[in-house]
Amino acid sequence: MDAAINFINDIFWGYILIYGLLAIGLYFTLRLGFVQFRLFPEMFRTVLGGGQKDRAGITPFQALCTSLASRVGTGNIAGVAVALHLGGPGAVFWMWMVALVGMATAYAESTLAQLYKTRNKDGEYRGGPAFYMAKGLRAPWAGAIFSVSLILAFGLVFNAVQANSIAEAMEGAFGVPKLGVGIVIAIISAVVIFGGIRQIARVSEFIVPFMALAYLLVALYVIAINFTEVPTVLMHIVTSAFGLEAAAGGVAGAMLNGVKRGLFSNEAGMGSAPNIAAVATPDPHHPSSQGLVQSLGVFIDTLLICTATALMILLSGAMVPGSDLTGTPLTQAALREHIGVAGDWFVAFAILLFAFTSIIGNYSYAENAMVFLRLGGPVWIGLLRVGALAMVVWGSYESVSTVFNAADAAMGLMATINIISIALLSGTVVKLTRDYIAQRKAGRRPEFHLNDYPELTEGVDASIWSRRS
């Protein structure tokens, strides 16, 4: 069984997705005229919005925070350290590159999720890749496969992995028993997820800005006290990326590990973040505005938070050639160099917040997928919640390597289906983008009118998109 799963993962993550996600990012970057750069200031306007209210959805800021809750996890702390250990400083440069093109992919998939969103039986917005596969491509079978894969990976298994990271960090820093940590995390998670997606959005809106700001402030402090060394480190990152100096793994190792870490961390093209993007009430009322919000999420995750971890490690001197120190211990060792023993506590606290918010963010995606599978009733949603919490307890004290590999395979399948789908629907993304930009250039506040695009009416909920200003 392990051999079969590993073989599938080698195919997905060694060939299809590494090249597929990069290719789709470059494709949308070029076809949309570098939208992630041209409309970068617009991203901040769409996050803050104009205060437009709609009880059917959550706010753009809540959607951004919830997607960041899932994106920003232990990978931003441990994963970056692993990439540096295996690929050297040059890996950071390739993380930046994959994030910059990934911003275009995130824009495209979340724009489509907004366009094809619907309402559940309670009148609340729901949507995501499964919905644009079924409604835009008329391939409900693809949506069903995607949804099952997402529930297995994000709704269940990845929560066990995040709980395991929290338990190990708490045990290492404070000597707390792993099982006890798992039970406490499960109880706190239950309070949040039993309140549904709205409750998850409210909690994320509170915790995510705090945790991201605290982490970045510590990084800024580290940069400030080592200011004279920063230019040298940045030059070291660039020269290592192109093999202009000796580095662990060489050019290929730097590129491979940087690309992998970037893709795994920001999730652009995976089809995860569009599930919460669809739940938002966009402001301005146009599908592209929520695409811009989620594009900003990729920027924050990789170009800010992952870079913060990398700089704290590279400025510390903790990464010694030939050392076996990697992952969370490497990040902790780096922080110890900068702020003493408080570094261990800070990393443990950061992992606690990063991993906890990933648990509740991942669950929100799974609940959306359940609605697509017509399993959105209280009994099925209740079973999903109990299953997610059970995985938190189990993952806190068990080795999760085999089941994590299985989840990787499930995520690989859903990402592959999503890449193909957004490529096939790229013409729709182009129309929406041109419409949004044209309205901005005309000095108007963009608003999408479905009846101006009769070719898009099939599969789109007219009650959502036909209203006029």
Contacts in CASP RR format, 6 or more apart in sequence:
PFRMAT RR
TARGET T0000
AUTHOR 0000-0000-0000
METHOD contacts of the structure
MODEL  1
MDAAINFINDIFWGYILIYGLLAIGLYFTLRLGFVQFRLFPEMFRTVLGG
GQKDRAGITPFQALCTSLASRVGTGNIAGVAVALHLGGPGAVFWMWMVAL
VGMATAYAESTLAQLYKTRNKDGEYRGGPAFYMAKGLRAPWAGAIFSVSL
ILAFGLVFNAVQANSIAEAMEGAFGVPKLGVGIVIAIISAVVIFGGIRQI
ARVSEFIVPFMALAYLLVALYVIAINFTEVPTVLMHIVTSAFGLEAAAGG
VAGAMLNGVKRGLFSNEAGMGSAPNIAAVATPDPHHPSSQGLVQSLGVFI
DTLLICTATALMILLSGAMVPGSDLTGTPLTQAALREHIGVAGDWFVAFA
ILLFAFTSIIGNYSYAENAMVFLRLGGPVWIGLLRVGALAMVVWGSYESV
STVFNAADAAMGLMATINIISIALLSGTVVKLTRDYIAQRKAGRRPEFHL
NDYPELTEGVDASIWSRRS
1 402 0 8 1.000
2 402 0 8 1.000
2 405 0 8 1.000
5 402 0 8 1.000
5 405 0 8 1.000
5 406 0 8 1.000
5 409 0 8 1.000
6 405 0 8 1.000
8 409 0 8 1.000
9 405 0 8 1.000
9 408 0 8 1.000
9 409 0 8 1.000
9 412 0 8 1.000
12 408 0 8 1.000
12 409 0 8 1.000
12 412 0 8 1.000
12 413 0 8 1.000
12 415 0 8 1.000
12 416 0 8 1.000
13 260 0 8 1.000
13 408 0 8 1.000
13 412 0 8 1.000
16 412 0 8 1.000
16 416 0 8 1.000
17 263 0 8 1.000
17 412 0 8 1.000
17 415 0 8 1.000
17 416 0 8 1.000
17 419 0 8 1.000
18 256 0 8 1.000
18 259 0 8 1.000
18 260 0 8 1.000
18 263 0 8 1.000
20 419 0 8 1.000
21 98 0 8 1.000
21 102 0 8 1.000
21 105 0 8 1.000
21 263 0 8 1.000
21 268 0 8 1.000
21 269 0 8 1.000
21 415 0 8 1.000
21 419 0 8 1.000
22 98 0 8 1.000
22 101 0 8 1.000
22 259 0 8 1.000
24 105 0 8 1.000
24 269 0 8 1.000
24 419 0 8 1.000
24 422 0 8 1.000
24 423 0 8 1.000
25 101 0 8 1.000
25 102 0 8 1.000
25 104 0 8 1.000
25 105 0 8 1.000
25 268 0 8 1.000
26 101 0 8 1.000
27 423 0 8 1.000
27 426 0 8 1.000
28 35 0 8 1.000
28 101 0 8 1.000
28 104 0 8 1.000
28 105 0 8 1.000
28 107 0 8 1.000
28 108 0 8 1.000
28 422 0 8 1.000
28 426 0 8 1.000
28 429 0 8 1.000
29 35 0 8 1.000
29 36 0 8 1.000
29 100 0 8 1.000
29 101 0 8 1.000
29 102 0 8 1.000
29 104 0 8 1.000
31 426 0 8 1.000
31 430 0 8 1.000
32 104 0 8 1.000
32 107 0 8 1.000
32 108 0 8 1.000
32 429 0 8 1.000
32 430 0 8 1.000
32 433 0 8 1.000
34 104 0 8 1.000
35 104 0 8 1.000
35 107 0 8 1.000
35 295 0 8 1.000
35 433 0 8 1.000
36 100 0 8 1.000
36 102 0 8 1.000
36 103 0 8 1.000
36 104 0 8 1.000
36 107 0 8 1.000
36 295 0 8 1.000
38 437 0 8 1.000
39 292 0 8 1.000
39 437 0 8 1.000
42 292 0 8 1.000
42 440 0 8 1.000
43 292 0 8 1.000
43 293 0 8 1.000
43 295 0 8 1.000
43 296 0 8 1.000
43 299 0 8 1.000
44 296 0 8 1.000
46 60 0 8 1.000
46 282 0 8 1.000
46 283 0 8 1.000
46 284 0 8 1.000
46 289 0 8 1.000
46 290 0 8 1.000
46 291 0 8 1.000
46 292 0 8 1.000
46 293 0 8 1.000
47 60 0 8 1.000
47 61 0 8 1.000
47 64 0 8 1.000
47 293 0 8 1.000
47 296 0 8 1.000
48 60 0 8 1.000
48 61 0 8 1.000
49 60 0 8 1.000
49 283 0 8 1.000
49 284 0 8 1.000
50 283 0 8 1.000
51 59 0 8 1.000
51 283 0 8 1.000
52 281 0 8 1.000
52 283 0 8 1.000
52 285 0 8 1.000
53 281 0 8 1.000
54 281 0 8 1.000
56 119 0 8 1.000
56 123 0 8 1.000
56 124 0 8 1.000
56 125 0 8 1.000
56 281 0 8 1.000
57 124 0 8 1.000
57 125 0 8 1.000
57 279 0 8 1.000
57 280 0 8 1.000
57 281 0 8 1.000
58 66 0 8 1.000
58 197 0 8 1.000
58 198 0 8 1.000
58 201 0 8 1.000
58 279 0 8 1.000
58 280 0 8 1.000
58 281 0 8 1.000
59 201 0 8 1.000
59 205 0 8 1.000
59 280 0 8 1.000
59 281 0 8 1.000
59 283 0 8 1.000
60 280 0 8 1.000
60 281 0 8 1.000
60 282 0 8 1.000
60 283 0 8 1.000
60 289 0 8 1.000
60 290 0 8 1.000
60 293 0 8 1.000
61 205 0 8 1.000
62 201 0 8 1.000
62 202 0 8 1.000
62 204 0 8 1.000
62 205 0 8 1.000
62 280 0 8 1.000
63 201 0 8 1.000
63 276 0 8 1.000
63 277 0 8 1.000
63 279 0 8 1.000
63 280 0 8 1.000
63 290 0 8 1.000
63 293 0 8 1.000
63 294 0 8 1.000
64 293 0 8 1.000
64 294 0 8 1.000
64 296 0 8 1.000
64 297 0 8 1.000
65 201 0 8 1.000
65 204 0 8 1.000
65 205 0 8 1.000
65 207 0 8 1.000
65 208 0 8 1.000
65 209 0 8 1.000
66 197 0 8 1.000
66 200 0 8 1.000
66 201 0 8 1.000
66 204 0 8 1.000
66 205 0 8 1.000
66 208 0 8 1.000
66 276 0 8 1.000
66 361 0 8 1.000
66 364 0 8 1.000
67 272 0 8 1.000
67 273 0 8 1.000
67 276 0 8 1.000
67 277 0 8 1.000
67 294 0 8 1.000
67 297 0 8 1.000
67 361 0 8 1.000
68 204 0 8 1.000
68 208 0 8 1.000
68 212 0 8 1.000
68 297 0 8 1.000
68 300 0 8 1.000
68 301 0 8 1.000
68 357 0 8 1.000
69 200 0 8 1.000
69 204 0 8 1.000
69 207 0 8 1.000
69 208 0 8 1.000
69 357 0 8 1.000
69 358 0 8 1.000
69 360 0 8 1.000
69 361 0 8 1.000
70 154 0 8 1.000
70 267 0 8 1.000
70 272 0 8 1.000
70 273 0 8 1.000
70 276 0 8 1.000
70 357 0 8 1.000
70 358 0 8 1.000
70 361 0 8 1.000
70 362 0 8 1.000
70 364 0 8 1.000
70 365 0 8 1.000
71 265 0 8 1.000
71 266 0 8 1.000
71 267 0 8 1.000
71 273 0 8 1.000
71 297 0 8 1.000
71 298 0 8 1.000
71 301 0 8 1.000
72 208 0 8 1.000
72 211 0 8 1.000
72 212 0 8 1.000
72 300 0 8 1.000
72 301 0 8 1.000
72 305 0 8 1.000
72 354 0 8 1.000
72 357 0 8 1.000
72 358 0 8 1.000
73 162 0 8 1.000
73 265 0 8 1.000
73 354 0 8 1.000
73 355 0 8 1.000
73 357 0 8 1.000
73 358 0 8 1.000
74 161 0 8 1.000
74 162 0 8 1.000
74 165 0 8 1.000
74 328 0 8 1.000
74 351 0 8 1.000
74 354 0 8 1.000
74 355 0 8 1.000
74 358 0 8 1.000
75 261 0 8 1.000
75 264 0 8 1.000
75 265 0 8 1.000
75 354 0 8 1.000
76 265 0 8 1.000
76 301 0 8 1.000
76 305 0 8 1.000
76 306 0 8 1.000
76 309 0 8 1.000
76 354 0 8 1.000
77 309 0 8 1.000
77 327 0 8 1.000
77 328 0 8 1.000
77 331 0 8 1.000
77 347 0 8 1.000
77 350 0 8 1.000
77 351 0 8 1.000
77 354 0 8 1.000
78 165 0 8 1.000
78 327 0 8 1.000
78 328 0 8 1.000
78 331 0 8 1.000
78 351 0 8 1.000
79 261 0 8 1.000
79 264 0 8 1.000
79 265 0 8 1.000
79 327 0 8 1.000
80 92 0 8 1.000
80 95 0 8 1.000
80 261 0 8 1.000
80 265 0 8 1.000
80 306 0 8 1.000
80 309 0 8 1.000
80 310 0 8 1.000
80 313 0 8 1.000
80 331 0 8 1.000
81 309 0 8 1.000
81 313 0 8 1.000
81 326 0 8 1.000
81 327 0 8 1.000
81 328 0 8 1.000
81 330 0 8 1.000
81 331 0 8 1.000
82 257 0 8 1.000
82 261 0 8 1.000
82 326 0 8 1.000
82 327 0 8 1.000
83 91 0 8 1.000
83 92 0 8 1.000
83 95 0 8 1.000
83 257 0 8 1.000
83 258 0 8 1.000
83 260 0 8 1.000
83 261 0 8 1.000
84 91 0 8 1.000
84 92 0 8 1.000
84 310 0 8 1.000
84 313 0 8 1.000
84 314 0 8 1.000
84 319 0 8 1.000
84 330 0 8 1.000
85 248 0 8 1.000
85 319 0 8 1.000
85 325 0 8 1.000
85 326 0 8 1.000
85 327 0 8 1.000
85 330 0 8 1.000
86 248 0 8 1.000
86 249 0 8 1.000
86 253 0 8 1.000
86 257 0 8 1.000
86 326 0 8 1.000
87 247 0 8 1.000
87 248 0 8 1.000
87 249 0 8 1.000
87 250 0 8 1.000
87 253 0 8 1.000
87 254 0 8 1.000
87 256 0 8 1.000
87 257 0 8 1.000
87 258 0 8 1.000
88 240 0 8 1.000
88 247 0 8 1.000
88 248 0 8 1.000
88 249 0 8 1.000
88 250 0 8 1.000
88 253 0 8 1.000
88 254 0 8 1.000
88 257 0 8 1.000
89 233 0 8 1.000
89 236 0 8 1.000
89 237 0 8 1.000
89 240 0 8 1.000
89 241 0 8 1.000
89 247 0 8 1.000
89 254 0 8 1.000
89 310 0 8 1.000
89 314 0 8 1.000
90 237 0 8 1.000
90 238 0 8 1.000
90 240 0 8 1.000
90 241 0 8 1.000
90 247 0 8 1.000
90 254 0 8 1.000
90 258 0 8 1.000
91 241 0 8 1.000
91 253 0 8 1.000
91 254 0 8 1.000
91 255 0 8 1.000
91 257 0 8 1.000
91 258 0 8 1.000
91 261 0 8 1.000
92 237 0 8 1.000
92 241 0 8 1.000
92 258 0 8 1.000
92 306 0 8 1.000
92 307 0 8 1.000
92 310 0 8 1.000
92 314 0 8 1.000
93 237 0 8 1.000
93 238 0 8 1.000
93 240 0 8 1.000
93 241 0 8 1.000
93 254 0 8 1.000
93 258 0 8 1.000
94 241 0 8 1.000
94 254 0 8 1.000
94 255 0 8 1.000
94 257 0 8 1.000
94 258 0 8 1.000
94 259 0 8 1.000
94 262 0 8 1.000
95 258 0 8 1.000
95 259 0 8 1.000
95 261 0 8 1.000
95 262 0 8 1.000
95 265 0 8 1.000
95 302 0 8 1.000
95 306 0 8 1.000
95 307 0 8 1.000
95 310 0 8 1.000
96 302 0 8 1.000
96 303 0 8 1.000
96 307 0 8 1.000
97 259 0 8 1.000
98 258 0 8 1.000
98 259 0 8 1.000
98 262 0 8 1.000
98 263 0 8 1.000
98 266 0 8 1.000
98 302 0 8 1.000
99 262 0 8 1.000
99 266 0 8 1.000
99 268 0 8 1.000
99 298 0 8 1.000
99 299 0 8 1.000
99 301 0 8 1.000
99 302 0 8 1.000
99 303 0 8 1.000
99 306 0 8 1.000
100 303 0 8 1.000
102 266 0 8 1.000
102 268 0 8 1.000
102 269 0 8 1.000
102 298 0 8 1.000
103 268 0 8 1.000
103 295 0 8 1.000
103 296 0 8 1.000
103 298 0 8 1.000
103 299 0 8 1.000
104 295 0 8 1.000
105 268 0 8 1.000
105 269 0 8 1.000
105 422 0 8 1.000
106 266 0 8 1.000
106 268 0 8 1.000
106 269 0 8 1.000
106 273 0 8 1.000
106 291 0 8 1.000
106 294 0 8 1.000
106 295 0 8 1.000
106 297 0 8 1.000
106 298 0 8 1.000
107 288 0 8 1.000
107 291 0 8 1.000
107 292 0 8 1.000
107 294 0 8 1.000
107 295 0 8 1.000
107 429 0 8 1.000
108 291 0 8 1.000
108 422 0 8 1.000
108 426 0 8 1.000
108 429 0 8 1.000
109 129 0 8 1.000
109 268 0 8 1.000
109 269 0 8 1.000
109 271 0 8 1.000
109 273 0 8 1.000
109 274 0 8 1.000
109 277 0 8 1.000
109 294 0 8 1.000
109 418 0 8 1.000
109 422 0 8 1.000
110 273 0 8 1.000
110 274 0 8 1.000
110 277 0 8 1.000
110 278 0 8 1.000
110 290 0 8 1.000
110 291 0 8 1.000
110 293 0 8 1.000
110 294 0 8 1.000
110 295 0 8 1.000
111 287 0 8 1.000
111 288 0 8 1.000
111 290 0 8 1.000
111 291 0 8 1.000
111 429 0 8 1.000
111 432 0 8 1.000
111 433 0 8 1.000
112 128 0 8 1.000
112 129 0 8 1.000
112 132 0 8 1.000
112 274 0 8 1.000
112 287 0 8 1.000
112 422 0 8 1.000
112 425 0 8 1.000
112 428 0 8 1.000
112 429 0 8 1.000
113 127 0 8 1.000
113 128 0 8 1.000
113 129 0 8 1.000
113 131 0 8 1.000
113 132 0 8 1.000
113 274 0 8 1.000
113 275 0 8 1.000
113 277 0 8 1.000
113 278 0 8 1.000
113 290 0 8 1.000
114 277 0 8 1.000
114 278 0 8 1.000
114 280 0 8 1.000
114 282 0 8 1.000
114 287 0 8 1.000
114 288 0 8 1.000
114 289 0 8 1.000
114 290 0 8 1.000
114 291 0 8 1.000
115 132 0 8 1.000
115 287 0 8 1.000
115 428 0 8 1.000
115 432 0 8 1.000
115 448 0 8 1.000
115 456 0 8 1.000
115 460 0 8 1.000
115 465 0 8 1.000
116 127 0 8 1.000
116 128 0 8 1.000
116 131 0 8 1.000
116 132 0 8 1.000
116 135 0 8 1.000
116 136 0 8 1.000
116 278 0 8 1.000
116 459 0 8 1.000
116 460 0 8 1.000
117 125 0 8 1.000
117 126 0 8 1.000
117 127 0 8 1.000
117 128 0 8 1.000
117 131 0 8 1.000
117 278 0 8 1.000
117 279 0 8 1.000
117 461 0 8 1.000
117 464 0 8 1.000
118 125 0 8 1.000
118 126 0 8 1.000
118 127 0 8 1.000
118 131 0 8 1.000
118 461 0 8 1.000
118 464 0 8 1.000
119 125 0 8 1.000
119 126 0 8 1.000
119 461 0 8 1.000
119 464 0 8 1.000
120 126 0 8 1.000
120 371 0 8 1.000
120 376 0 8 1.000
121 377 0 8 1.000
124 197 0 8 1.000
124 198 0 8 1.000
124 279 0 8 1.000
125 278 0 8 1.000
125 279 0 8 1.000
125 280 0 8 1.000
125 281 0 8 1.000
125 464 0 8 1.000
126 278 0 8 1.000
126 279 0 8 1.000
126 368 0 8 1.000
126 371 0 8 1.000
126 372 0 8 1.000
127 274 0 8 1.000
127 275 0 8 1.000
127 278 0 8 1.000
127 279 0 8 1.000
127 368 0 8 1.000
127 371 0 8 1.000
127 372 0 8 1.000
128 271 0 8 1.000
128 274 0 8 1.000
128 275 0 8 1.000
128 277 0 8 1.000
128 278 0 8 1.000
128 368 0 8 1.000
128 372 0 8 1.000
129 143 0 8 1.000
129 146 0 8 1.000
129 271 0 8 1.000
129 274 0 8 1.000
129 275 0 8 1.000
129 414 0 8 1.000
129 417 0 8 1.000
129 418 0 8 1.000
129 421 0 8 1.000
130 142 0 8 1.000
130 143 0 8 1.000
130 144 0 8 1.000
130 146 0 8 1.000
130 147 0 8 1.000
130 150 0 8 1.000
130 369 0 8 1.000
130 372 0 8 1.000
131 143 0 8 1.000
131 278 0 8 1.000
131 372 0 8 1.000
132 421 0 8 1.000
132 425 0 8 1.000
133 139 0 8 1.000
133 140 0 8 1.000
133 142 0 8 1.000
133 143 0 8 1.000
133 146 0 8 1.000
133 417 0 8 1.000
133 421 0 8 1.000
134 140 0 8 1.000
134 142 0 8 1.000
134 143 0 8 1.000
134 372 0 8 1.000
135 458 0 8 1.000
135 459 0 8 1.000
135 460 0 8 1.000
136 425 0 8 1.000
136 428 0 8 1.000
136 458 0 8 1.000
136 459 0 8 1.000
137 421 0 8 1.000
137 424 0 8 1.000
137 425 0 8 1.000
139 421 0 8 1.000
142 417 0 8 1.000
142 421 0 8 1.000
143 372 0 8 1.000
143 417 0 8 1.000
144 372 0 8 1.000
144 373 0 8 1.000
145 413 0 8 1.000
145 414 0 8 1.000
145 417 0 8 1.000
146 271 0 8 1.000
146 369 0 8 1.000
146 414 0 8 1.000
146 417 0 8 1.000
146 418 0 8 1.000
147 369 0 8 1.000
147 370 0 8 1.000
147 372 0 8 1.000
147 373 0 8 1.000
148 369 0 8 1.000
148 373 0 8 1.000
149 410 0 8 1.000
149 411 0 8 1.000
149 412 0 8 1.000
149 413 0 8 1.000
149 414 0 8 1.000
149 417 0 8 1.000
150 271 0 8 1.000
150 272 0 8 1.000
150 275 0 8 1.000
150 365 0 8 1.000
150 366 0 8 1.000
150 369 0 8 1.000
150 410 0 8 1.000
150 414 0 8 1.000
151 366 0 8 1.000
151 369 0 8 1.000
151 370 0 8 1.000
151 384 0 8 1.000
152 406 0 8 1.000
152 407 0 8 1.000
152 410 0 8 1.000
153 407 0 8 1.000
153 408 0 8 1.000
153 410 0 8 1.000
153 411 0 8 1.000
153 414 0 8 1.000
154 272 0 8 1.000
154 362 0 8 1.000
154 363 0 8 1.000
154 365 0 8 1.000
154 366 0 8 1.000
154 411 0 8 1.000
155 362 0 8 1.000
155 363 0 8 1.000
155 365 0 8 1.000
155 366 0 8 1.000
155 384 0 8 1.000
155 388 0 8 1.000
155 391 0 8 1.000
156 366 0 8 1.000
156 387 0 8 1.000
156 388 0 8 1.000
156 391 0 8 1.000
156 407 0 8 1.000
157 391 0 8 1.000
157 400 0 8 1.000
157 403 0 8 1.000
157 404 0 8 1.000
157 406 0 8 1.000
157 407 0 8 1.000
157 410 0 8 1.000
158 358 0 8 1.000
158 362 0 8 1.000
158 404 0 8 1.000
158 407 0 8 1.000
159 358 0 8 1.000
159 359 0 8 1.000
159 362 0 8 1.000
159 363 0 8 1.000
159 388 0 8 1.000
159 391 0 8 1.000
159 392 0 8 1.000
160 391 0 8 1.000
160 392 0 8 1.000
160 394 0 8 1.000
160 395 0 8 1.000
160 396 0 8 1.000
160 398 0 8 1.000
160 400 0 8 1.000
160 403 0 8 1.000
160 404 0 8 1.000
161 395 0 8 1.000
161 400 0 8 1.000
161 404 0 8 1.000
161 407 0 8 1.000
162 355 0 8 1.000
162 356 0 8 1.000
162 358 0 8 1.000
162 359 0 8 1.000
162 362 0 8 1.000
162 392 0 8 1.000
163 181 0 8 1.000
163 182 0 8 1.000
163 185 0 8 1.000
163 186 0 8 1.000
163 355 0 8 1.000
163 359 0 8 1.000
163 391 0 8 1.000
163 392 0 8 1.000
163 393 0 8 1.000
163 395 0 8 1.000
163 396 0 8 1.000
164 395 0 8 1.000
164 396 0 8 1.000
164 398 0 8 1.000
164 400 0 8 1.000
165 328 0 8 1.000
165 351 0 8 1.000
165 355 0 8 1.000
166 181 0 8 1.000
166 182 0 8 1.000
166 185 0 8 1.000
166 351 0 8 1.000
166 352 0 8 1.000
166 355 0 8 1.000
166 356 0 8 1.000
166 396 0 8 1.000
167 178 0 8 1.000
167 179 0 8 1.000
167 180 0 8 1.000
167 181 0 8 1.000
167 182 0 8 1.000
167 185 0 8 1.000
167 395 0 8 1.000
167 396 0 8 1.000
167 397 0 8 1.000
168 178 0 8 1.000
168 328 0 8 1.000
169 328 0 8 1.000
169 347 0 8 1.000
169 348 0 8 1.000
169 351 0 8 1.000
169 352 0 8 1.000
170 176 0 8 1.000
170 178 0 8 1.000
170 181 0 8 1.000
170 348 0 8 1.000
170 352 0 8 1.000
171 177 0 8 1.000
171 178 0 8 1.000
171 181 0 8 1.000
172 344 0 8 1.000
172 348 0 8 1.000
173 344 0 8 1.000
173 345 0 8 1.000
173 347 0 8 1.000
173 348 0 8 1.000
174 348 0 8 1.000
178 396 0 8 1.000
178 397 0 8 1.000
179 393 0 8 1.000
179 396 0 8 1.000
179 397 0 8 1.000
180 396 0 8 1.000
181 396 0 8 1.000
182 392 0 8 1.000
182 393 0 8 1.000
182 395 0 8 1.000
182 396 0 8 1.000
182 397 0 8 1.000
183 393 0 8 1.000
183 396 0 8 1.000
185 356 0 8 1.000
185 359 0 8 1.000
185 392 0 8 1.000
185 396 0 8 1.000
186 389 0 8 1.000
186 390 0 8 1.000
186 392 0 8 1.000
186 393 0 8 1.000
188 356 0 8 1.000
189 356 0 8 1.000
189 359 0 8 1.000
189 360 0 8 1.000
189 363 0 8 1.000
189 388 0 8 1.000
189 389 0 8 1.000
189 392 0 8 1.000
190 385 0 8 1.000
190 389 0 8 1.000
192 199 0 8 1.000
192 200 0 8 1.000
192 203 0 8 1.000
192 360 0 8 1.000
193 199 0 8 1.000
193 200 0 8 1.000
193 360 0 8 1.000
193 363 0 8 1.000
193 385 0 8 1.000
193 388 0 8 1.000
193 389 0 8 1.000
194 385 0 8 1.000
196 364 0 8 1.000
196 367 0 8 1.000
197 276 0 8 1.000
197 279 0 8 1.000
197 364 0 8 1.000
197 367 0 8 1.000
197 368 0 8 1.000
200 360 0 8 1.000
200 361 0 8 1.000
200 363 0 8 1.000
200 364 0 8 1.000
201 276 0 8 1.000
201 279 0 8 1.000
201 364 0 8 1.000
203 360 0 8 1.000
204 357 0 8 1.000
204 360 0 8 1.000
204 361 0 8 1.000
207 353 0 8 1.000
207 356 0 8 1.000
207 357 0 8 1.000
208 357 0 8 1.000
210 353 0 8 1.000
211 350 0 8 1.000
211 353 0 8 1.000
211 354 0 8 1.000
211 357 0 8 1.000
212 300 0 8 1.000
212 304 0 8 1.000
212 305 0 8 1.000
214 350 0 8 1.000
215 305 0 8 1.000
215 308 0 8 1.000
215 350 0 8 1.000
216 304 0 8 1.000
216 305 0 8 1.000
216 308 0 8 1.000
218 308 0 8 1.000
218 312 0 8 1.000
218 335 0 8 1.000
218 339 0 8 1.000
218 346 0 8 1.000
219 308 0 8 1.000
219 309 0 8 1.000
219 311 0 8 1.000
219 312 0 8 1.000
221 338 0 8 1.000
221 339 0 8 1.000
222 311 0 8 1.000
222 312 0 8 1.000
222 315 0 8 1.000
222 316 0 8 1.000
222 338 0 8 1.000
222 339 0 8 1.000
223 230 0 8 1.000
223 311 0 8 1.000
223 315 0 8 1.000
225 338 0 8 1.000
226 315 0 8 1.000
226 338 0 8 1.000
229 315 0 8 1.000
230 311 0 8 1.000
230 315 0 8 1.000
233 311 0 8 1.000
233 314 0 8 1.000
233 315 0 8 1.000
236 245 0 8 1.000
236 314 0 8 1.000
237 310 0 8 1.000
237 314 0 8 1.000
239 245 0 8 1.000
240 247 0 8 1.000
240 250 0 8 1.000
240 254 0 8 1.000
241 251 0 8 1.000
241 254 0 8 1.000
241 255 0 8 1.000
242 251 0 8 1.000
243 250 0 8 1.000
243 251 0 8 1.000
243 254 0 8 1.000
247 254 0 8 1.000
248 321 0 8 1.000
261 306 0 8 1.000
262 302 0 8 1.000
262 306 0 8 1.000
265 301 0 8 1.000
265 302 0 8 1.000
265 306 0 8 1.000
266 297 0 8 1.000
266 298 0 8 1.000
266 301 0 8 1.000
266 302 0 8 1.000
267 273 0 8 1.000
268 298 0 8 1.000
269 415 0 8 1.000
269 418 0 8 1.000
269 419 0 8 1.000
269 422 0 8 1.000
270 411 0 8 1.000
270 414 0 8 1.000
270 415 0 8 1.000
270 418 0 8 1.000
271 414 0 8 1.000
271 415 0 8 1.000
271 418 0 8 1.000
272 362 0 8 1.000
272 365 0 8 1.000
273 294 0 8 1.000
273 297 0 8 1.000
274 294 0 8 1.000
275 364 0 8 1.000
275 365 0 8 1.000
275 368 0 8 1.000
275 369 0 8 1.000
276 361 0 8 1.000
276 364 0 8 1.000
276 365 0 8 1.000
276 368 0 8 1.000
277 290 0 8 1.000
277 291 0 8 1.000
277 293 0 8 1.000
277 294 0 8 1.000
278 290 0 8 1.000
278 368 0 8 1.000
279 364 0 8 1.000
279 368 0 8 1.000
280 290 0 8 1.000
280 293 0 8 1.000
282 289 0 8 1.000
282 290 0 8 1.000
282 293 0 8 1.000
283 289 0 8 1.000
284 445 0 8 1.000
284 446 0 8 1.000
284 447 0 8 1.000
285 446 0 8 1.000
285 447 0 8 1.000
285 448 0 8 1.000
285 467 0 8 1.000
286 432 0 8 1.000
286 435 0 8 1.000
286 436 0 8 1.000
286 439 0 8 1.000
286 446 0 8 1.000
286 447 0 8 1.000
286 448 0 8 1.000
287 432 0 8 1.000
287 448 0 8 1.000
288 432 0 8 1.000
288 433 0 8 1.000
288 435 0 8 1.000
288 436 0 8 1.000
288 446 0 8 1.000
288 448 0 8 1.000
289 436 0 8 1.000
289 446 0 8 1.000
309 331 0 8 1.000
312 331 0 8 1.000
312 334 0 8 1.000
312 335 0 8 1.000
312 338 0 8 1.000
313 319 0 8 1.000
313 330 0 8 1.000
313 331 0 8 1.000
313 334 0 8 1.000
315 334 0 8 1.000
315 338 0 8 1.000
316 333 0 8 1.000
316 334 0 8 1.000
316 335 0 8 1.000
316 337 0 8 1.000
316 338 0 8 1.000
317 334 0 8 1.000
317 337 0 8 1.000
318 325 0 8 1.000
318 330 0 8 1.000
318 333 0 8 1.000
318 334 0 8 1.000
318 336 0 8 1.000
318 337 0 8 1.000
319 325 0 8 1.000
319 330 0 8 1.000
319 334 0 8 1.000
325 333 0 8 1.000
328 347 0 8 1.000
328 351 0 8 1.000
331 347 0 8 1.000
332 343 0 8 1.000
332 344 0 8 1.000
332 347 0 8 1.000
335 342 0 8 1.000
335 343 0 8 1.000
335 344 0 8 1.000
335 346 0 8 1.000
335 347 0 8 1.000
336 343 0 8 1.000
336 344 0 8 1.000
339 346 0 8 1.000
359 388 0 8 1.000
359 392 0 8 1.000
363 384 0 8 1.000
363 385 0 8 1.000
363 388 0 8 1.000
366 384 0 8 1.000
366 388 0 8 1.000
367 376 0 8 1.000
367 381 0 8 1.000
367 384 0 8 1.000
370 376 0 8 1.000
370 380 0 8 1.000
370 381 0 8 1.000
370 384 0 8 1.000
375 381 0 8 1.000
422 429 0 8 1.000
428 456 0 8 1.000
431 453 0 8 1.000
431 456 0 8 1.000
432 448 0 8 1.000
435 446 0 8 1.000
435 448 0 8 1.000
435 452 0 8 1.000
435 453 0 8 1.000
436 446 0 8 1.000
436 448 0 8 1.000
439 445 0 8 1.000
439 446 0 8 1.000
439 447 0 8 1.000
440 446 0 8 1.000
445 469 0 8 1.000
447 468 0 8 1.000
447 469 0 8 1.000
448 465 0 8 1.000
449 465 0 8 1.000
449 466 0 8 1.000
449 468 0 8 1.000
450 456 0 8 1.000
450 457 0 8 1.000
450 460 0 8 1.000
450 462 0 8 1.000
450 465 0 8 1.000
450 466 0 8 1.000
451 457 0 8 1.000
451 466 0 8 1.000
END
